Amino acid sequence: MTTTHVGAARLLDYYLGGAPEDESGVEEHLFACARCGEVLDDIHRLGTSIVALVRAGEVSSGATTALLNRMSRDRLNVRQYTIAPGQTVACTVTAADDFMAGRFVLPAGDFERLDMRVVDSNGQELMRVNDIVVDVQNHHAVVFFPARPVLEEESALTHYVLVVPDGSGERELSRYSMDHTSAREG
């Protein structure tokens, strides 16, 4: 007897809750197929490891609205800020926050790729997030950072610069600012 296995992409969709119409079929298969159960366990372990790295401040990333919604469903505290081009917003994080997410409203236009430079008030680049995720439906670039390292930062004005890389370097698309108040000072 030949067993047709559930593909890893379908198992990942199931794990993320992205295919509810197919959920019972995948679950029925998982009860009968140890190999697919092992693949699902591997996906779960990988997801847990990634979350641990992000929470420790080792990884920052672009995100989708679906990922932020998943974080909320998983009862993670995500402090979110929506920022228009040129705008400065007041922000802080608390010990209760797991992540801080910025929803950077995009100016009009189409972009094949966007990178984000994070710079201090003196223009020094603090970090760079390459090839960030664009939420096309909401016309936002969504980037999240683990809250723990931000919690330790002093109060400061930080600039988030969206750039479009091209063959000759990069072109600044828009700039956003967050005026961070340290929870230690509040």
Protein Blocks (a to p, Z undefined) as FASTA:
>chain_A
ZZddddfklmmmmmnopammlmmmmmmmmmmmmklmmmmmmmmmmmmmmmmmmmnopacc
dddfklmmmmmmnopacddddddehiacdddddfkbmbdcddddddedddfbdcdddddf
kopafbdcehiaddfknopacddddfklmmmpccdddddddddddfklpadfbdcddddd
dfklZZ
